[in-house]
Structures are given as structure tokens and as C-alpha cells.
Amino acid sequence: MLAASRDPIAAIATAPGRGAVGIVRVSGQGLAAFVRALLGRSLKAREATYLPFADAAGQPIDHGLALWFPGPHSYTGEDVLELQGHGGPVVLQLLLARCLQVAQSPGDDGQPLLRGLRPARAGEFTERAFLNDKLDLAQAEAVADLIDASTEAAARSASRSLAGVFSERIHALRDALVNLRMLVEATLDFPEEEIDFLQKADASGQLHRLRAGLDAVLAEARQGALLRDGLKVVIAGQPNAGKSSLLNALAGAELAIVTPIAGTTRDLVQQTIQIEGVPLHVIDTAGLRHGADVDEVEQIGIQRAWGQIEQADAVLFLHDLSRADQADYQAADAAIAADLPAGVTLLPVWNKRDQCSAGAMPLKARAEAVGELVISAKQGEGLEALRQRLLDLAGWQHAGDGLFMARERHLQALRRVGEHLALAHEHLAAQAEHLDLLAEELRLAQVALGEITGEFSADDLLGEIFSRFCIGK
């Protein structure tokens, strides 16, 4: 765990730029004398007080509300002062500078009122809340997820994680695991009774229920991670297949230029849309082709397209039904398909059903027969089925209002727990021969589980997590 810094910290807690209201936040131990020197009076706990915020000469910098939260009953667990003034960047910088200035002024003992007050690092207020046991690590991460949520469903799920829903599920698994570990450890202390003791305690049944509970939490966590991270979908295909038209249709806005001229799209055009609350990061790319008429700029666009395809969660391979019966077009499509990265999740889609030539009708019928989508981006036909297919590709299963937010590191930790429990099951089946190995696998499973809530966490992991927060949070 990170060593808890005792330096008092201060920061502007609202987003950069102009706004109606701006907040300067200070956190540390023993702020009472500092508050009196800064504001010229003491404050009642958790009660908003309207007053002037004065500079060193006693002239008002601003007028606003001051809120005083004595520790440990505060966000960070320390004394916290919040100054809520007008949201101009200059005003807020002046208030922050005034806080730092007053901290260095001498108190009754001749020492600085608030020795060591410094600007806060990114995420340091929430880091202190974690280190002072106001939040566990999963809840602390949910703070950032709530701020960064790109859809309403993601925001609601992050709010549930912040309220402790995810942590409660992890703690329930931990309690069951600890109980099983106690049985096994007790059995190791009395080896002459180990088989009967574990059988009577239904250790096998407990382990089975624990694994089933883990599977349920992992399934929900996958959905929560999907709400947080979304799915990266790349639209690929030959020039003039309708890629830009499809992006515009999915986004409901004219984001990409659409013309009948081949190679109109030279660069990447990206838009995040949401389907049932799931964010989908859809990327329109340059048409994929070869030939002497491909100029240098278009070639760069094609290279970028292939780069996005390699990083995509799913590739929407768009075919043009109006040209699908042409031999050269079919050959070019086949060449693109052959160059797609191995293992890529591919969704073939046939566009321009409203312009389908007579020669392409058999291809259209064959595509529909095997379950491939046939749409018209221009007319909007088939788009709802496409949206549903994208959700299916993402693995989305609507879970109602009980879903919590999760991150990729949570999924990795849960998978490791599953691996250790699977090995524990094998050792339990071997009975007395491998009970020491059974105990070790259960211990490792608990360590992996504790990484989620921060019970067992490396300093570098915590530093990485909190460094991604915004300043003042």
C-alpha cells in the first residue's frame, strides 16, 4: 500500500475554464487555525457560510460559500475546507494562491499555520479517502468512472459501484472463501481426522457454491466493463461501399462527407454512439484498395485503416450489393478478406439493398440465408437489426438496474481467482495427499480477490489508478 502522505493539500476541484461556480478544496490534519486565519472566523461543521474571501490586504477576492468538514467525517477522512466562489479561472487561481500564502503565515507559536500545504496531485483527495478507509479501491475507481461515464447506463452503474454494490459482492465471496480456508487450515492441524472432517463440513459443496458465485460475479463484471469501456467497431470495405453513409446513419448526424467519388474518406472519422446504454466507438475508415490511381494521401489513410482494424474489437466488413456481381469487385473483396488479421471478430454486412442489381439478387438471397445482414444505410433499412447484432457481438445481456461498474483489472483478478479455485478443486478431490496445496490455492485466491478492493495491492498499481483521476478529485 502507498505510504499515507501527511502533507496538507489544496486544489481547484472544478473543471478548467469558466463556469457559474468554482470550488477550491483543502484537506489535511488540524485545519481549524488555518480556517480562522483565512476567513477571519471559525465555521460550524457541515454548514454553509456566506462570506468574503479576502486577500492579504483584506480586500475581497470574491464572495461565496465556505464549508467546513472536520475529520474523520469528511470525504478524505481528514479536515476538509471547501470554498465555493464564482467559476472564473483567475478568481480560482487567486483563491488557491491565497490558501497557500496563509498556510505559511506564522501562528501563535511562531510556526507556519499549515506547514507543507502544497497543490494536490491528480486523484490525491480520493487516494486519501482510500488510505483513510473511507472508500475501498473498487469504490475509489468508481468515482473516476462516474465522472468519465459516456452513457446514462454507465453513470448509473458507476454510481452503484460507488455505493458499494460491487464491493459487497466481492466481500461475500471473500467471506465464503475465508470460511473454507478455516476448515482446511483446521484440518491440517488435525491430520488424523482430515478426510472425515472435510466431508462432514461439506467442503466440496462449499467450494462448488463458491465457484458458482464467482462465475455469477464475473458475468456481471463483464457487463459492467462493457458499459465502461464500450466496443471499438471499425467499418471497413472498398471505396464507395457506403461506410461513411453507415456511420452517419448510426450516429444520426452528418459526420462524414459522402460523395460518389472513390477515396473521399482520407482519414479516420470516429463517433461514440450508444445502444441500450452500451457505448460503441464506431470508426469510419478510408476505402481499402490497391492501384496506380491511389495517391500518397489516400495511401496514408489506407494504412491508418489497417492499423485500426488490427486494434478493433469488431470489424464491420461492408459489401456493396450494387456491384457485388462484378468479377473485379468480388476479387477485391476476397483480397481484403484474406488480409484481415487472424482471429478478428468479423461482421459481414451487405449495403445498398435499395440499389441491388438483378445480377446480385442471388448473392443477396444467399447472404440472408446464412444470417448475414442486408441493409440500406441511405434508406435506414436494417439498421435496427445491425444495432442488435453489434450488441450480440459485444456479449451484452441486459441485466436491469442492478448492474455495477467494473474494469479490465477486475476481470483479470476474478479470472485468477477462478484459476486458483479450479486447482483447489483438483487438490480437494485428491483428499489427504494434497491438502497443503489446497490451502495454498485458497490463499492465493483470496489474495487475487483482495486486489479488487485494495486489501492486497501493490504501490505501483495504486499509483497508476489514482494518477488517471482529475486534479482536485
Secondary structure, 3 states (H helix, E strand, C coil): CCCCCCCCEEEECCCCCCEEEEEEEEEECCCHHHHHHHHCCCCCECCCEEEEEECCCCCEEEEEEEEEECCCCCCCCCEEEEEEEEECHHHHHHHHHHHHHHHHCECCCCCECCCCCEECCCCHHHHHHHHCCCCCHHHHHHHHHHHHCCCHHHHHHHHHHHCCHHHHHHHHHHHHHHHHHHHHHHHHHCHHHHHHHHHHCCHHHHHHHHHHHHHHHHHHHHHHHHHHHCEEEEEEECCCCCHHHHHHHHHCCCCCCCCCCCCCCCCCEEEEEEECCEEEEEEECCCCCCCCCCCHHHHHHHHHHHHHHHHCCEEEEEEECCCCCCHHHHHHHHHHHHHCCCCCCEEEEEECHHHCCHHHHHHHHHHHHCCCEECECCCCECHHHHHHHHHHHHCCCCCHHHCCCCCHHHHHHHHHHHHHHHHHHHHHHCHHHHHHHHHHHHHHHHHHHHHHHCCCCCHHHHHHHHHCCCCCC
